[in-house]
Structures are given as C-alpha cells and as structure tokens.
C-alpha cells in the first residue's frame, strides 16, 4: 500500500492527516497518510530510505527550507523560492523531488480579496512560508516588506519599526508566523492594531483556530480578514496532483 505523510516538529494540530485520510476514503484510494514528527531535520534520512513505500510527503514548520539539502532535485518554482512543502518520491528509483504548492494555494486564495488599495504588503515572519508569499505577491506586482524579530537583510524591518506611517501605506498584511496557532491562541504579532482601518486586508496562514487574535484585532476595526484554510486545501490538492 502506498504511503504518504507530513513531516514537521509539532503535528498534533495538523489538518493534513485527516484531510488525506478522508480523501482516500471518499475516492476509494488504497493508501495511508501518517504524521512524522522529527526533532531534527536529519532524521528525514531514515524516513526516506529506499526500503519504505513512501510516495510523497508534505513539509511544514520548521523544515520547509532545511529539507532542501536532503532532496535529489527541486522543481523550478521551489528552486526560485528556496522553500519546499511537497516531496515526490519516485516508486522505482526512490529519487526525491521538492515542490512548493504553497505558491498555488496562496495565490488562488488571496486573489479574490485584493482591491485597488492593496498596492504594498507587509509580510510578518521570514520563514519558509514567507518565501512563497513573497514570490506570489511579487508575481502579482505587489512590493513587499518583511517584518522580523531579528531583521538581517535589506528588505527586513523589526516590529517596533512598523509605525503609523507604514500602517497607513501598507494595506495588506500577511502573517506567516506561528503566533496565535493552537494551542498558543492568545499570542499575536506585535503591531499597533489601532492603526487598522476598513481599507486593510489581514491574511493569516494559520487555520487553527479559524480566527486568530491577529484576525480578531482586524475584524473589530472593520478590516477584511482571511484565514489560511482555503490556502491549505488548495495546496493539498495540488500536492496530490504532483504525487
């Protein structure tokens, strides 16, 4: 029986296992999907050994970037982005190829909400998911600025640098950090939420809970809010296409 799975660090909150198991039942597919919690990324070597029946893996926090050296090949988009969330394993050669379906999921899920005022975007976080978000927004012609706890690059600023002027000129804010994810639902990015208006669009890649504190802060100030559930489903279906 073909095996698929998810690699990450803490996966008790994960949507993928239930999603794919339900898909396999509904479509009468003979396959299993497991969560593989790895304390260190080098544990993936054993998981990818030729003896397994693994045909594909999803990759989540915090391994979307550090998985790359363990793969045989990357598709062009994943190579440009520098992050992988889907791995295809050839059933004969056992060669591994990395893809990024976050790009498809994010692009398709955010496009219906973009309006004329969303000319520039703040991306909260600089991890693997932020790379896919940045790639999509650049494709859509929306300049980006990263906000990080520890800014080190030219296009990165710290949270305390997000002042009133920035909030009034960046009407799209995308949270790619795990702040607010279950079980730490009382966490949120450190922003001056009182600067939000009905012109703002807040997009959170988190889907559990369905409304994070980040989104709640936007909602009470009449900002438009979107969670990551649609993106998650879209990227999962694209991963299945690849497998």
Secondary structure, DSSP 4 states (H G I P E B T S, - for coil): -EEEEEEES--TT-SHHHHHHHHHHHTT--EEEEEEE-SSGGGHHHHT-TTS-EEEEEE-TT-TTTTGGG-SEE-HHHHHHT--SEEEE-TTT--EEEE--HHHHHHHHHGGG--TT--EEEEE--SHHHHHHHHHHHHTT-EEEEE-TT--STTEE-GGG--HHHHTT--EEEE-S-TT-TT-TT------GGG--TT-EEEES--SSSS-HHHHHHHTTT-EEE-SHHHHHHHHHHHHHH-
